[in-house]
Amino acid sequence: MQHRLSIENIERAAIEIDAVFTNTPQFNCEPLSKELGAQLTLKVETLNPIRSFKGRGADFFMSETQSALHDQQLVCATAGNFGQAMAYACRKRSRHLIIYSATNANPLKIERMRSMGAEVRQEGDNFDGSKESAKAFCASTGAHFVEDGRDIAISEGAGSIAVEMMKQRTFDTVLVPLGNGALITGMARWIKYVAPDVRVVGVSSVTADAMEASWRSGTFIERPSANTIADGIAVRTPVPEALEDMKGLVDDVVLVSEDGLVHAMKMMFDRAGLVIEPAGIAGVAAVLEHQHLRSERLATILCGSNLTSEQINTWLR
């Protein structure tokens, strides 16, 4: 059966995406692996202007759609990192961007989106609330809504991470933070193409499990809330297209606790000297809380490092 995500596009994305986001560090941090009791390869996606992997998908999306959408107002909704990525990609192309974000969104992420020239509107009590406002605005004005997890090019751009990782394969299982699904679908599409034996395991928060519950049941499950410190994977309403894209590619999805996320952040800081936000550390938290994983050769993606000074003081000290 033909898949929505193109192998050819993922391969091309790995070459064409802005070089500031690509060829990121990949290594086994021995002190961290020793404390975890597992061989864990890290793919560090935070050493770029927006401190997250989202720049890959946003840049490829803008490149792929620049002709089709050249005269349309672009709008997106974000917990913060995708909005930064779109703001960066739009500024690069002199495009105006309207971003909807929750009223309680990370202030550091809000400030950075505005500093890159985006118009930020804070509406809704959570990410899904801000997405509803964005969609309503687009429906009334004809603006184009760019949706992370639904727009194919965003997922294909994220898949470029897997292209790089598989060139240095030292693992049998990849642990992927699971939010809207662009990262896991893009990566899994490539991984299963080049090495079907590699297991792809998504990681969500136990307090924001809509994607996990929907994937496991094979039905669309919406939760009344997604109260987690991991704002990047705080999904209350899944993206149907992403759930469909996961079929046949994702081997399992596990859940991690809030305490596990904090523990993993502190361990990463102490053992690897890296500041990683809760959503970005989910794969490490999975190793901590799911002991059966430790018998496998593992890899995970450190997805983002946008923490406020208050969050650093609370979680890392």
Order of alpha helices (4+ residues) and beta strands (2+ residues): alpha-beta-alpha-beta-alpha-beta-alpha-beta-alpha-beta-alpha-beta-alpha-alpha-beta-alpha-beta-alpha-alpha-beta-alpha-alpha-beta-alpha
